[in-house]
Amino acid sequence: MSATRDQWRTAIACGDKHAVTLRGYNLQELVGKVSFAEAWLLLATGELPPPGHARLLDAMMVSVLDHGIVPSSIVTRYLASAGTPIQAAVAGGVMAFGDTYGGACEQLGEQLAGHVPEIRAGRGTPAEAAGEIVKHFMALGRKVPGYGHALHPEGDPRVPRLYQLADANGVTGEHSRLAFAVQDELYRAKGRKLPMNQDGALGALGLDMGLDWRLLRALAFVPRSAGLAVHALEEMTRESGWRHVPDEEITYDGPPPRSLPKD
């Protein structure tokens, strides 16, 4: 018996000297026959997805690929400027996806995933569930994640495009309908429009494709990691190295200069 036998288990993939198997399929047979989006959904859900799901996921990943100089790329570029290997610089940028930056799709998704089964069971309507979701976040003193956008106050332009594709490919489902009910409820509660943003669409559509809500944040950092690799390379090859905050941009507001007490 090997030292690791029966100490680890997985239903995702395995490999030996003969082949690599993903969810029961031979990897060699998958290569060249399925797209990256199809293969990732196979890993995530356990089954090959309908063609429309993969087409939409591919579009979603393109929509998140890069957004210029933002927290994740700043971290990646700082690390790259210090001579950090490219994979470590990218990993640092991915680690910047926290609850404030990059986590809205997961936070909204958790609520949508919790309420849709109740609606299916006839224990509430989408409008009632939307009201409960808005109240949940307002009681916490937080904005409802997945709605509003500082750069696009009239509406995130990526959202209608994604839903055009989702509708055309038969993906839009109960989670998205509830997400739009939340948008309507926000308008009633706030008295102003707070359109669904990219994070909200990622969360709702990810659930409509059968993803677990705890995996939704990956819809942001998996594609963005590709963009971060290019940011790291640009920093390494275009800049002089050792990125840091200039002294003139730092305000010290601690104690004034002082001496150690005399013995």
PyRosetta script that sets phi, psi and omega in degrees:
from pyrosetta import init, pose_from_sequence

init()
pose = pose_from_sequence("MSATRDQWRTAIACGDKHAVTLRGYNLQELVGKVSFAEAWLLLATGELPPPGHARLLDAMMVSVLDHGIVPSSIVTRYLASAGTPIQAAVAGGVMAFGDTYGGACEQLGEQLAGHVPEIRAGRGTPAEAAGEIVKHFMALGRKVPGYGHALHPEGDPRVPRLYQLADANGVTGEHSRLAFAVQDELYRAKGRKLPMNQDGALGALGLDMGLDWRLLRALAFVPRSAGLAVHALEEMTRESGWRHVPDEEITYDGPPPRSLPKD")
pose.set_psi(1, 133.1)
pose.set_omega(1, 179.4)
pose.set_phi(2, -72.4)
pose.set_psi(2, 161.1)
pose.set_omega(2, -175.7)
pose.set_phi(3, -64.8)
pose.set_psi(3, -25.7)
pose.set_omega(3, -175.8)
pose.set_phi(4, -105.0)
pose.set_psi(4, 1.2)
pose.set_omega(4, -176.9)
pose.set_phi(5, -61.0)
pose.set_psi(5, 132.2)
pose.set_omega(5, 177.0)
pose.set_phi(6, 68.9)
pose.set_psi(6, 6.2)
pose.set_omega(6, 177.2)
pose.set_phi(7, -91.9)
pose.set_psi(7, -19.6)
pose.set_omega(7, 177.1)
pose.set_phi(8, -129.5)
pose.set_psi(8, 146.7)
pose.set_omega(8, 174.5)
pose.set_phi(9, -142.0)
pose.set_psi(9, 146.6)
pose.set_omega(9, 178.2)
pose.set_phi(10, -154.0)
pose.set_psi(10, 142.5)
pose.set_omega(10, 174.4)
pose.set_phi(11, -101.9)
pose.set_psi(11, 9.7)
pose.set_omega(11, -173.9)
pose.set_phi(12, -91.3)
pose.set_psi(12, -57.7)
pose.set_omega(12, -174.3)
pose.set_phi(13, -156.4)
pose.set_psi(13, 158.9)
pose.set_omega(13, 174.4)
pose.set_phi(14, -154.8)
pose.set_psi(14, 160.8)
pose.set_omega(14, -179.9)
pose.set_phi(15, -149.1)
pose.set_psi(15, 150.0)
pose.set_omega(15, 173.1)
pose.set_phi(16, -141.5)
pose.set_psi(16, -167.7)
pose.set_omega(16, -176.0)
pose.set_phi(17, -69.7)
pose.set_psi(17, -11.9)
pose.set_omega(17, -177.4)
pose.set_phi(18, -97.9)
pose.set_psi(18, -38.4)
pose.set_omega(18, -173.2)
pose.set_phi(19, -164.5)
pose.set_psi(19, 164.5)
pose.set_omega(19, 170.3)
pose.set_phi(20, -112.3)
pose.set_psi(20, 133.2)
pose.set_omega(20, -178.0)
pose.set_phi(21, -116.9)
pose.set_psi(21, 128.7)
pose.set_omega(21, 175.8)
pose.set_phi(22, -114.3)
pose.set_psi(22, 114.1)
pose.set_omega(22, 179.0)
pose.set_phi(23, 48.9)
pose.set_psi(23, 38.1)
pose.set_omega(23, 177.4)
pose.set_phi(24, 92.6)
pose.set_psi(24, -12.9)
pose.set_omega(24, -179.2)
pose.set_phi(25, -96.9)
pose.set_psi(25, 141.1)
pose.set_omega(25, 176.3)
pose.set_phi(26, -71.2)
pose.set_psi(26, 123.8)
pose.set_omega(26, -177.5)
pose.set_phi(27, -58.6)
pose.set_psi(27, -37.5)
pose.set_omega(27, -179.6)
pose.set_phi(28, -59.9)
pose.set_psi(28, -35.3)
pose.set_omega(28, 178.7)
pose.set_phi(29, -75.3)
pose.set_psi(29, -30.4)
pose.set_omega(29, 179.8)
pose.set_phi(30, -71.9)
pose.set_psi(30, -35.5)
pose.set_omega(30, -176.2)
pose.set_phi(31, -61.6)
pose.set_psi(31, 124.8)
pose.set_omega(31, 179.7)
pose.set_phi(32, 88.0)
pose.set_psi(32, -11.2)
pose.set_omega(32, -179.0)
pose.set_phi(33, -110.7)
pose.set_psi(33, -26.2)
pose.set_omega(33, 177.4)
pose.set_phi(34, -123.5)
pose.set_psi(34, 152.6)
pose.set_omega(34, 178.5)
pose.set_phi(35, -80.2)
pose.set_psi(35, 169.3)
pose.set_omega(35, 175.5)
pose.set_phi(36, -59.7)
pose.set_psi(36, -42.1)
pose.set_omega(36, -179.4)
pose.set_phi(37, -62.1)
pose.set_psi(37, -42.6)
pose.set_omega(37, 178.4)
pose.set_phi(38, -63.1)
pose.set_psi(38, -44.3)
pose.set_omega(38, -178.3)
pose.set_phi(39, -65.8)
pose.set_psi(39, -38.0)
pose.set_omega(39, -179.7)
pose.set_phi(40, -68.3)
pose.set_psi(40, -40.2)
pose.set_omega(40, 176.8)
pose.set_phi(41, -66.6)
pose.set_psi(41, -33.5)
pose.set_omega(41, 174.4)
pose.set_phi(42, -59.9)
pose.set_psi(42, -47.1)
pose.set_omega(42, 178.5)
pose.set_phi(43, -63.2)
pose.set_psi(43, -42.1)
pose.set_omega(43, -172.8)
pose.set_phi(44, -74.4)
pose.set_psi(44, -35.4)
pose.set_omega(44, -174.4)
pose.set_phi(45, -110.0)
pose.set_psi(45, -17.2)
pose.set_omega(45, 180.0)
pose.set_phi(46, 95.8)
pose.set_psi(46, -9.4)
pose.set_omega(46, -178.9)
pose.set_phi(47, -137.2)
pose.set_psi(47, 151.8)
pose.set_omega(47, 172.9)
pose.set_phi(48, -63.2)
pose.set_psi(48, 134.0)
pose.set_omega(48, -174.2)
pose.set_phi(49, -81.8)
pose.set_psi(49, 163.0)
pose.set_omega(49, 169.2)
pose.set_phi(50, -59.8)
pose.set_psi(50, 148.8)
pose.set_omega(50, -177.5)
pose.set_phi(51, -53.6)
pose.set_psi(51, -37.9)
pose.set_omega(51, -178.6)
pose.set_phi(52, -63.8)
pose.set_psi(52, -33.5)
pose.set_omega(52, 178.6)
pose.set_phi(53, -64.6)
pose.set_psi(53, -44.4)
pose.set_omega(53, -178.7)
pose.set_phi(54, -66.4)
pose.set_psi(54, -39.5)
pose.set_omega(54, 178.4)
pose.set_phi(55, -62.5)
pose.set_psi(55, -41.0)
pose.set_omega(55, 179.2)
pose.set_phi(56, -68.5)
pose.set_psi(56, -44.5)
pose.set_omega(56, -179.8)
pose.set_phi(57, -59.3)
pose.set_psi(57, -40.0)
pose.set_omega(57, 177.5)
pose.set_phi(58, -59.8)
pose.set_psi(58, -43.2)
pose.set_omega(58, 178.5)
pose.set_phi(59, -65.4)
pose.set_psi(59, -40.3)
pose.set_omega(59, 179.1)
pose.set_phi(60, -61.3)
pose.set_psi(60, -41.3)
pose.set_omega(60, -178.9)
pose.set_phi(61, -67.5)
pose.set_psi(61, -37.7)
pose.set_omega(61, 175.9)
pose.set_phi(62, -63.3)
pose.set_psi(62, -38.3)
pose.set_omega(62, -177.1)
pose.set_phi(63, -67.5)
pose.set_psi(63, -17.8)
pose.set_omega(63, -178.2)
pose.set_phi(64, -108.9)
pose.set_psi(64, -0.6)
pose.set_omega(64, -169.1)
pose.set_phi(65, -52.6)
pose.set_psi(65, -43.4)
pose.set_omega(65, -180.0)
pose.set_phi(66, -158.3)
pose.set_psi(66, 153.6)
pose.set_omega(66, 178.4)
pose.set_phi(67, -142.3)
pose.set_psi(67, 27.4)
pose.set_omega(67, 176.2)
pose.set_phi(68, 78.1)
pose.set_psi(68, -145.2)
pose.set_omega(68, -177.7)
pose.set_phi(69, -86.8)
pose.set_psi(69, 99.6)
pose.set_omega(69, -178.9)
pose.set_phi(70, -133.8)
pose.set_psi(70, 174.9)
pose.set_omega(70, -174.7)
pose.set_phi(71, -48.9)
pose.set_psi(71, -45.0)
pose.set_omega(71, -177.1)
pose.set_phi(72, -66.5)
pose.set_psi(72, -42.4)
pose.set_omega(72, -179.3)
pose.set_phi(73, -72.7)
pose.set_psi(73, -30.6)
pose.set_omega(73, 175.7)
pose.set_phi(74, -61.7)
pose.set_psi(74, -46.8)
pose.set_omega(74, 179.4)
pose.set_phi(75, -61.3)
pose.set_psi(75, -46.3)
pose.set_omega(75, 179.6)
pose.set_phi(76, -58.9)
pose.set_psi(76, -44.2)
pose.set_omega(76, -176.7)
pose.set_phi(77, -70.6)
pose.set_psi(77, -36.9)
pose.set_omega(77, 175.1)
pose.set_phi(78, -59.8)
pose.set_psi(78, -46.1)
pose.set_omega(78, -178.9)
pose.set_phi(79, -66.5)
pose.set_psi(79, -42.7)
pose.set_omega(79, 179.1)
pose.set_phi(80, -62.7)
pose.set_psi(80, -36.9)
pose.set_omega(80, -178.9)
pose.set_phi(81, -66.6)
pose.set_psi(81, -20.9)
pose.set_omega(81, -179.6)
pose.set_phi(82, -90.5)
pose.set_psi(82, 4.0)
pose.set_omega(82, -179.8)
pose.set_phi(83, 88.1)
pose.set_psi(83, 12.6)
pose.set_omega(83, 178.7)
pose.set_phi(84, -68.5)
pose.set_psi(84, 140.3)
pose.set_omega(84, 176.8)
pose.set_phi(85, -56.5)
pose.set_psi(85, 150.7)
pose.set_omega(85, -172.1)
pose.set_phi(86, -57.7)
pose.set_psi(86, -38.5)
pose.set_omega(86, -177.7)
pose.set_phi(87, -68.5)
pose.set_psi(87, -32.4)
pose.set_omega(87, 178.2)
pose.set_phi(88, -73.4)
pose.set_psi(88, -36.8)
pose.set_omega(88, 177.8)
pose.set_phi(89, -64.4)
pose.set_psi(89, -42.0)
pose.set_omega(89, 177.5)
pose.set_phi(90, -66.0)
pose.set_psi(90, -42.3)
pose.set_omega(90, 179.2)
pose.set_phi(91, -60.1)
pose.set_psi(91, -39.5)
pose.set_omega(91, 177.8)
pose.set_phi(92, -62.4)
pose.set_psi(92, -41.4)
pose.set_omega(92, 178.0)
pose.set_phi(93, -64.6)
pose.set_psi(93, -40.2)
pose.set_omega(93, 178.0)
pose.set_phi(94, -63.2)
pose.set_psi(94, -37.4)
pose.set_omega(94, 179.7)
pose.set_phi(95, -65.9)
pose.set_psi(95, -15.2)
pose.set_omega(95, 177.6)
pose.set_phi(96, -74.6)
pose.set_psi(96, -11.5)
pose.set_omega(96, 178.7)
pose.set_phi(97, -76.4)
pose.set_psi(97, 93.2)
pose.set_omega(97, -178.4)
pose.set_phi(98, -110.8)
pose.set_psi(98, -162.1)
pose.set_omega(98, -178.3)
pose.set_phi(99, -70.5)
pose.set_psi(99, -29.9)
pose.set_omega(99, 179.9)
pose.set_phi(100, -85.0)
pose.set_psi(100, -42.5)
pose.set_omega(100, -179.9)
pose.set_phi(101, -114.7)
pose.set_psi(101, 110.4)
pose.set_omega(101, 174.9)
pose.set_phi(102, 95.9)
pose.set_psi(102, -2.7)
pose.set_omega(102, -176.2)
pose.set_phi(103, -104.8)
pose.set_psi(103, -0.6)
pose.set_omega(103, -174.3)
pose.set_phi(104, -62.6)
pose.set_psi(104, -37.1)
pose.set_omega(104, -177.7)
pose.set_phi(105, -62.8)
pose.set_psi(105, -37.5)
pose.set_omega(105, 179.0)
pose.set_phi(106, -71.4)
pose.set_psi(106, -41.2)
pose.set_omega(106, -177.7)
pose.set_phi(107, -65.9)
pose.set_psi(107, -43.7)
pose.set_omega(107, 176.0)
pose.set_phi(108, -67.5)
pose.set_psi(108, -42.4)
pose.set_omega(108, -177.7)
pose.set_phi(109, -58.8)
pose.set_psi(109, -37.4)
pose.set_omega(109, 178.3)
pose.set_phi(110, -59.8)
pose.set_psi(110, -42.3)
pose.set_omega(110, 179.8)
pose.set_phi(111, -69.3)
pose.set_psi(111, -44.0)
pose.set_omega(111, 178.9)
pose.set_phi(112, -61.0)
pose.set_psi(112, -44.6)
pose.set_omega(112, -178.7)
pose.set_phi(113, -64.8)
pose.set_psi(113, -29.2)
pose.set_omega(113, 179.4)
pose.set_phi(114, -77.2)
pose.set_psi(114, -29.6)
pose.set_omega(114, -174.9)
pose.set_phi(115, -93.7)
pose.set_psi(115, -30.0)
pose.set_omega(115, -177.2)
pose.set_phi(116, -59.1)
pose.set_psi(116, -42.6)
pose.set_omega(116, 177.2)
pose.set_phi(117, -59.8)
pose.set_psi(117, -33.9)
pose.set_omega(117, 177.9)
pose.set_phi(118, -67.5)
pose.set_psi(118, -39.1)
pose.set_omega(118, 177.8)
pose.set_phi(119, -65.2)
pose.set_psi(119, -43.9)
pose.set_omega(119, 179.3)
pose.set_phi(120, -59.0)
pose.set_psi(120, -36.2)
pose.set_omega(120, -177.2)
pose.set_phi(121, -81.6)
pose.set_psi(121, 0.1)
pose.set_omega(121, 178.2)
pose.set_phi(122, 79.8)
pose.set_psi(122, 17.1)
pose.set_omega(122, -179.2)
pose.set_phi(123, -98.7)
pose.set_psi(123, 31.1)
pose.set_omega(123, 178.6)
pose.set_phi(124, 156.6)
pose.set_psi(124, 164.3)
pose.set_omega(124, 178.6)
pose.set_phi(125, -108.1)
pose.set_psi(125, 163.8)
pose.set_omega(125, 175.7)
pose.set_phi(126, -57.1)
pose.set_psi(126, -38.6)
pose.set_omega(126, 179.8)
pose.set_phi(127, -64.5)
pose.set_psi(127, -41.7)
pose.set_omega(127, 178.8)
pose.set_phi(128, -66.5)
pose.set_psi(128, -42.2)
pose.set_omega(128, 178.8)
pose.set_phi(129, -64.0)
pose.set_psi(129, -39.6)
pose.set_omega(129, 178.3)
pose.set_phi(130, -61.3)
pose.set_psi(130, -41.8)
pose.set_omega(130, 177.7)
pose.set_phi(131, -61.6)
pose.set_psi(131, -40.4)
pose.set_omega(131, 179.4)
pose.set_phi(132, -67.0)
pose.set_psi(132, -37.7)
pose.set_omega(132, 179.1)
pose.set_phi(133, -65.4)
pose.set_psi(133, -45.3)
pose.set_omega(133, 178.6)
pose.set_phi(134, -62.2)
pose.set_psi(134, -44.7)
pose.set_omega(134, 179.0)
pose.set_phi(135, -62.9)
pose.set_psi(135, -36.4)
pose.set_omega(135, 179.6)
pose.set_phi(136, -57.6)
pose.set_psi(136, -49.3)
pose.set_omega(136, -176.9)
pose.set_phi(137, -75.4)
pose.set_psi(137, -35.3)
pose.set_omega(137, 178.7)
pose.set_phi(138, -65.9)
pose.set_psi(138, -35.4)
pose.set_omega(138, 177.8)
pose.set_phi(139, -65.0)
pose.set_psi(139, -27.7)
pose.set_omega(139, 177.6)
pose.set_phi(140, -85.3)
pose.set_psi(140, -2.3)
pose.set_omega(140, -177.7)
pose.set_phi(141, 72.1)
pose.set_psi(141, 27.9)
pose.set_omega(141, -176.4)
pose.set_phi(142, -119.4)
pose.set_psi(142, 154.5)
pose.set_omega(142, 171.0)
pose.set_phi(143, -69.7)
pose.set_psi(143, 152.3)
pose.set_omega(143, 175.5)
pose.set_phi(144, -73.4)
pose.set_psi(144, 116.7)
pose.set_omega(144, -176.0)
pose.set_phi(145, -67.3)
pose.set_psi(145, 141.5)
pose.set_omega(145, 177.8)
pose.set_phi(146, 97.5)
pose.set_psi(146, 8.3)
pose.set_omega(146, -177.6)
pose.set_phi(147, -137.7)
pose.set_psi(147, 141.0)
pose.set_omega(147, -177.9)
pose.set_phi(148, 82.9)
pose.set_psi(148, 151.7)
pose.set_omega(148, -179.8)
pose.set_phi(149, -154.1)
pose.set_psi(149, 125.0)
pose.set_omega(149, -176.5)
pose.set_phi(150, -62.2)
pose.set_psi(150, -37.5)
pose.set_omega(150, -178.9)
pose.set_phi(151, -83.8)
pose.set_psi(151, -20.1)
pose.set_omega(151, -176.7)
pose.set_phi(152, -130.9)
pose.set_psi(152, 68.3)
pose.set_omega(152, -176.5)
pose.set_phi(153, -61.3)
pose.set_psi(153, -24.9)
pose.set_omega(153, 179.4)
pose.set_phi(154, -86.0)
pose.set_psi(154, -5.9)
pose.set_omega(154, 179.5)
pose.set_phi(155, 134.6)
pose.set_psi(155, 134.5)
pose.set_omega(155, 178.4)
pose.set_phi(156, -66.8)
pose.set_psi(156, 118.2)
pose.set_omega(156, -174.4)
pose.set_phi(157, -66.2)
pose.set_psi(157, -16.2)
pose.set_omega(157, 179.5)
pose.set_phi(158, -75.2)
pose.set_psi(158, -26.8)
pose.set_omega(158, -174.2)
pose.set_phi(159, -65.5)
pose.set_psi(159, -52.0)
pose.set_omega(159, 179.4)
pose.set_phi(160, -61.2)
pose.set_psi(160, -33.5)
pose.set_omega(160, 178.1)
pose.set_phi(161, -66.2)
pose.set_psi(161, -43.2)
pose.set_omega(161, 178.9)
pose.set_phi(162, -63.8)
pose.set_psi(162, -40.1)
pose.set_omega(162, -179.1)
pose.set_phi(163, -75.3)
pose.set_psi(163, -25.9)
pose.set_omega(163, 171.6)
pose.set_phi(164, -61.7)
pose.set_psi(164, -43.4)
pose.set_omega(164, 178.6)
pose.set_phi(165, -70.6)
pose.set_psi(165, -40.3)
pose.set_omega(165, 179.7)
pose.set_phi(166, -62.4)
pose.set_psi(166, -43.3)
pose.set_omega(166, 178.6)
pose.set_phi(167, -63.7)
pose.set_psi(167, -43.4)
pose.set_omega(167, -177.1)
pose.set_phi(168, -67.0)
pose.set_psi(168, -27.3)
pose.set_omega(168, -177.1)
pose.set_phi(169, -103.8)
pose.set_psi(169, 10.7)
pose.set_omega(169, 174.6)
pose.set_phi(170, 68.4)
pose.set_psi(170, 31.3)
pose.set_omega(170, -177.5)
pose.set_phi(171, -98.1)
pose.set_psi(171, -36.5)
pose.set_omega(171, -175.8)
pose.set_phi(172, -53.8)
pose.set_psi(172, 124.6)
pose.set_omega(172, -175.3)
pose.set_phi(173, -139.1)
pose.set_psi(173, -155.0)
pose.set_omega(173, -172.9)
pose.set_phi(174, -62.5)
pose.set_psi(174, -37.1)
pose.set_omega(174, -178.3)
pose.set_phi(175, -67.8)
pose.set_psi(175, -39.6)
pose.set_omega(175, 177.0)
pose.set_phi(176, -67.5)
pose.set_psi(176, -39.6)
pose.set_omega(176, 179.0)
pose.set_phi(177, -63.4)
pose.set_psi(177, -38.2)
pose.set_omega(177, 176.7)
pose.set_phi(178, -68.4)
pose.set_psi(178, -38.7)
pose.set_omega(178, 179.2)
pose.set_phi(179, -61.4)
pose.set_psi(179, -38.7)
pose.set_omega(179, 177.5)
pose.set_phi(180, -72.9)
pose.set_psi(180, -28.6)
pose.set_omega(180, 173.8)
pose.set_phi(181, -66.7)
pose.set_psi(181, -35.7)
pose.set_omega(181, 175.0)
pose.set_phi(182, -63.4)
pose.set_psi(182, -40.6)
pose.set_omega(182, 177.0)
pose.set_phi(183, -58.7)
pose.set_psi(183, -43.7)
pose.set_omega(183, 178.3)
pose.set_phi(184, -64.8)
pose.set_psi(184, -40.9)
pose.set_omega(184, -179.8)
pose.set_phi(185, -65.8)
pose.set_psi(185, -37.4)
pose.set_omega(185, 177.0)
pose.set_phi(186, -61.7)
pose.set_psi(186, -39.5)
pose.set_omega(186, 178.3)
pose.set_phi(187, -62.7)
pose.set_psi(187, -41.2)
pose.set_omega(187, 178.6)
pose.set_phi(188, -67.5)
pose.set_psi(188, -39.4)
pose.set_omega(188, -176.5)
pose.set_phi(189, -76.0)
pose.set_psi(189, -35.4)
pose.set_omega(189, -174.9)
pose.set_phi(190, -99.0)
pose.set_psi(190, -21.2)
pose.set_omega(190, -177.9)
pose.set_phi(191, 76.8)
pose.set_psi(191, 12.7)
pose.set_omega(191, 176.6)
pose.set_phi(192, -150.0)
pose.set_psi(192, 157.2)
pose.set_omega(192, -176.7)
pose.set_phi(193, -75.6)
pose.set_psi(193, 133.4)
pose.set_omega(193, 172.2)
pose.set_phi(194, -130.5)
pose.set_psi(194, 82.2)
pose.set_omega(194, -174.3)
pose.set_phi(195, -64.2)
pose.set_psi(195, 152.5)
pose.set_omega(195, 175.6)
pose.set_phi(196, -58.4)
pose.set_psi(196, 136.3)
pose.set_omega(196, 177.5)
pose.set_phi(197, -103.6)
pose.set_psi(197, -174.9)
pose.set_omega(197, -177.0)
pose.set_phi(198, -56.8)
pose.set_psi(198, -42.2)
pose.set_omega(198, -179.7)
pose.set_phi(199, -61.9)
pose.set_psi(199, -42.1)
pose.set_omega(199, 178.7)
pose.set_phi(200, -62.4)
pose.set_psi(200, -41.2)
pose.set_omega(200, 179.7)
pose.set_phi(201, -66.8)
pose.set_psi(201, -41.1)
pose.set_omega(201, 178.6)
pose.set_phi(202, -60.1)
pose.set_psi(202, -44.7)
pose.set_omega(202, -178.5)
pose.set_phi(203, -64.4)
pose.set_psi(203, -49.0)
pose.set_omega(203, -177.0)
pose.set_phi(204, -67.2)
pose.set_psi(204, -45.1)
pose.set_omega(204, -178.3)
pose.set_phi(205, -71.2)
pose.set_psi(205, -33.7)
pose.set_omega(205, 175.3)
pose.set_phi(206, -60.3)
pose.set_psi(206, -42.1)
pose.set_omega(206, 176.5)
pose.set_phi(207, -66.6)
pose.set_psi(207, -39.1)
pose.set_omega(207, 178.3)
pose.set_phi(208, -62.4)
pose.set_psi(208, -26.0)
pose.set_omega(208, 178.1)
pose.set_phi(209, -86.9)
pose.set_psi(209, 0.3)
pose.set_omega(209, 176.1)
pose.set_phi(210, 94.7)
pose.set_psi(210, 12.1)
pose.set_omega(210, 179.2)
pose.set_phi(211, -78.4)
pose.set_psi(211, 147.0)
pose.set_omega(211, 172.1)
pose.set_phi(212, -68.2)
pose.set_psi(212, 139.9)
pose.set_omega(212, -176.3)
pose.set_phi(213, -60.7)
pose.set_psi(213, -26.0)
pose.set_omega(213, -179.6)
pose.set_phi(214, -74.1)
pose.set_psi(214, -8.4)
pose.set_omega(214, 178.9)
pose.set_phi(215, -99.7)
pose.set_psi(215, -5.3)
pose.set_omega(215, -171.1)
pose.set_phi(216, -64.0)
pose.set_psi(216, -33.0)
pose.set_omega(216, -179.3)
pose.set_phi(217, -62.3)
pose.set_psi(217, -25.9)
pose.set_omega(217, 178.1)
pose.set_phi(218, -63.5)
pose.set_psi(218, -25.0)
pose.set_omega(218, 177.5)
pose.set_phi(219, -65.2)
pose.set_psi(219, -19.1)
pose.set_omega(219, 176.3)
pose.set_phi(220, -93.4)
pose.set_psi(220, -47.6)
pose.set_omega(220, -172.1)
pose.set_phi(221, -85.8)
pose.set_psi(221, -21.3)
pose.set_omega(221, 177.6)
pose.set_phi(222, -65.5)
pose.set_psi(222, -54.5)
pose.set_omega(222, 177.6)
pose.set_phi(223, -68.1)
pose.set_psi(223, -36.1)
pose.set_omega(223, -177.3)
pose.set_phi(224, -65.1)
pose.set_psi(224, -27.7)
pose.set_omega(224, 179.6)
pose.set_phi(225, -61.0)
pose.set_psi(225, -31.7)
pose.set_omega(225, 176.8)
pose.set_phi(226, -65.9)
pose.set_psi(226, -42.9)
pose.set_omega(226, 176.6)
pose.set_phi(227, -65.2)
pose.set_psi(227, -37.5)
pose.set_omega(227, -179.7)
pose.set_phi(228, -64.1)
pose.set_psi(228, -35.1)
pose.set_omega(228, 178.1)
pose.set_phi(229, -61.1)
pose.set_psi(229, -38.6)
pose.set_omega(229, 179.5)
pose.set_phi(230, -72.0)
pose.set_psi(230, -36.9)
pose.set_omega(230, 174.6)
pose.set_phi(231, -61.1)
pose.set_psi(231, -42.0)
pose.set_omega(231, 179.2)
pose.set_phi(232, -61.7)
pose.set_psi(232, -44.1)
pose.set_omega(232, 179.6)
pose.set_phi(233, -63.8)
pose.set_psi(233, -42.7)
pose.set_omega(233, 179.3)
pose.set_phi(234, -61.9)
pose.set_psi(234, -40.9)
pose.set_omega(234, 178.7)
pose.set_phi(235, -63.0)
pose.set_psi(235, -40.7)
pose.set_omega(235, -178.1)
pose.set_phi(236, -67.9)
pose.set_psi(236, -34.9)
pose.set_omega(236, -170.8)
pose.set_phi(237, -103.1)
pose.set_psi(237, -18.2)
pose.set_omega(237, -173.8)
pose.set_phi(238, -109.5)
pose.set_psi(238, -26.5)
pose.set_omega(238, -176.5)
pose.set_phi(239, -104.0)
pose.set_psi(239, 167.2)
pose.set_omega(239, -172.6)
pose.set_phi(240, -82.5)
pose.set_psi(240, -10.6)
pose.set_omega(240, 179.4)
pose.set_phi(241, 102.1)
pose.set_psi(241, 160.7)
pose.set_omega(241, 179.6)
pose.set_phi(242, 51.5)
pose.set_psi(242, 67.5)
pose.set_omega(242, 175.1)
pose.set_phi(243, -67.0)
pose.set_psi(243, 133.3)
pose.set_omega(243, 177.0)
pose.set_phi(244, -153.0)
pose.set_psi(244, 166.2)
pose.set_omega(244, 178.5)
pose.set_phi(245, -79.4)
pose.set_psi(245, 122.2)
pose.set_omega(245, 179.9)
pose.set_phi(246, -59.6)
pose.set_psi(246, 146.6)
pose.set_omega(246, -178.4)
pose.set_phi(247, -57.5)
pose.set_psi(247, -36.9)
pose.set_omega(247, -177.2)
pose.set_phi(248, -68.5)
pose.set_psi(248, -12.1)
pose.set_omega(248, 178.1)
pose.set_phi(249, -96.3)
pose.set_psi(249, 3.5)
pose.set_omega(249, -177.8)
pose.set_phi(250, -111.4)
pose.set_psi(250, 127.5)
pose.set_omega(250, 176.1)
pose.set_phi(251, -107.2)
pose.set_psi(251, 119.0)
pose.set_omega(251, 176.4)
pose.set_phi(252, -90.2)
pose.set_psi(252, 124.8)
pose.set_omega(252, 179.3)
pose.set_phi(253, -128.0)
pose.set_psi(253, 32.2)
pose.set_omega(253, 175.7)
pose.set_phi(254, -87.4)
pose.set_psi(254, -166.6)
pose.set_omega(254, 179.9)
pose.set_phi(255, -59.5)
pose.set_psi(255, 148.6)
pose.set_omega(255, 176.9)
pose.set_phi(256, -68.3)
pose.set_psi(256, 167.7)
pose.set_omega(256, 178.6)
pose.set_phi(257, -52.9)
pose.set_psi(257, 139.0)
pose.set_omega(257, -178.2)
pose.set_phi(258, -151.7)
pose.set_psi(258, 160.6)
pose.set_omega(258, -177.5)
pose.set_phi(259, -104.5)
pose.set_psi(259, 155.4)
pose.set_omega(259, 174.3)
pose.set_phi(260, -65.0)
pose.set_psi(260, 145.2)
pose.set_omega(260, 176.7)
pose.set_phi(261, -59.8)
pose.set_psi(261, 142.9)
pose.set_omega(261, 176.6)
pose.set_phi(262, -74.3)
pose.set_psi(262, 146.7)
pose.set_omega(262, 178.3)
pose.set_phi(263, -62.4)
pose.dump_pdb("model.pdb")
